[in-house]
């Protein structure tokens, strides 16, 4: 009798949870993917991002708590291009969730269809952290946001075809908003076309090309290799020669080497956000560009 | 020739159709639209490079080399230098249901100084079992606490803790069989229960691979609590039972406690790990005598800068065959991590044994990796 009632209870509990599982549980690797998924999925999704917006997305510790989220997820969205190679494959295997493994309906690679930059013809680790498929920081071009959104919408429509028109409508709204904001951003940045800059890490190429900036050099001598004294000397010379006014960095790099260059040359140091949530005021993907563009212009003025 | 053409042409056409079908996703039209927009906007934009580098169906292949220099204050030969191990790894998903991981080790025999190859690990892992279950089958490093599942090159010190070596040997408990792991439904913390049944360790001091039908059984309960965004606490319990070299049983109970701190924002610059493992062994022998012994170690690994790690460790170990022989050791290791693919470590260790003179040891270890390098466990 006791066993029967336990079985019945667990069955009812299961039924309760199944009938309440209306939202699609999505886990994204980064906050930008989370923001875009929320805009496309609206109230039909609940989204969790593994990396924080102020965290280096190359280096995320695969904490077991992420495995719990992944094991219960219906969909997984990744930046791809090996950006998360050091941590996401292991988390996916440990999640033991067949719905979100590569090749399953719930696996979304946001980079599909993105026009990639800096695709190497061969790989040699002597060049530092080079990505075999190309520079993976493509979300920093707002137009690539559209491709990301299209991929996410495709994923949601695969899992929930009944609400296809809902996702398509949200996608069109997102496209329109990007188009409108792009005009605003382009207009703001127009006077700064060709402005030379120094960046800490090679993660701005898509932003640079979209808004016509010119990154002359990096604080890192090679991607992923910490700034060396000889690189600082080289950068100081370049800053002086090209009259570079601003050194841009990201929230997850120390400023000690930029401090040196700044002191020697008078160039301003500016920490820009690389992702949604990079600073508390950046609540979504649009805020990211608002923040970066406004702060860059303020520093260049 | 004509016949060949007749066969090949439709085949080519079919292939072309197949590929064009798989390529014509909705993202293409978005891409086209994007390119059109860019051209209309008059914005000079480099042509998108879509030719992703060719990849083939080979598994991820890597080689980890472990070069060492060593010093010991006792004996005739005090200094030595050698390539301790070259480890080849081949890792890949097999099909939609399983993945496979192989580690082939070419290591130097400490006595004969000759190199021999062996399968260090070779196992499959299921990806699609229901009920949060995962099965591992093959030869693998068993789930005893925190040191045993980790390949030595990934540890923050050169030598292994004395208690661990006493019970499991320099090679660790690494054996053939099956492992079933279950992710429990706990939501507020991570809980995993693992059962392993293996045929008998070949080189472990505690267990013996006999010619009868007895196996080693192991259970491990892993609990990881998230304390805050930057810190976790792991508490694990392990029980092992299996035949020893006198056809009786050895039972080992182990517990591990690990605190990890790593600030999310600056996680490549600072971190701290405090790890402890405690072992209790009850070894019965055919003569009906039983030996009980304990051992533990505790270490703190402090990342003091982006590339610098300092690790201090204390070892306490009773000999499994005689608990009155007590070995204690203090060691300090400094590690310089050039990149994810190269590190140099220097370790100094002072050992006291209550029945023999104290001695000192030192090592230099240079780890370098080419090819793919799989992610380490958290």
Interface residues (C-beta under 8 A of the other chain):
Chain A: X52 X54 X55 X56 X59 X60 X61 X62 X63 X64 X65 X67 X68 X71 X85 X86 X87 X89 X90 X93 X94 X96 X98 X101 X102 X103 X112 X113 X114 X115 X116 X117 X119 X120 X121 X122 X123 X125 X132 X133 X134 X143 X146 X147 X150 X151 X154 X186 X209 X210 X212 X224 X225 X226 X251 X252 X254
Chain B: X25 X26 X27 X28 X30 X31 X34 X35 X37 X38 X41 X43 X45 X46 X47 X48 X49 X50 X51 X52 X53 X55 X93 X96 X99 X125 X126 X127 X128 X129 X132 X133 X134 X183 X186 X187 X189 X190 X192 X224 X226 X229 X232 X262 X264 X265 X266 X267 X268 X269 X306 X307 X339 X340 X341 X370 X374 X375 X377 X378
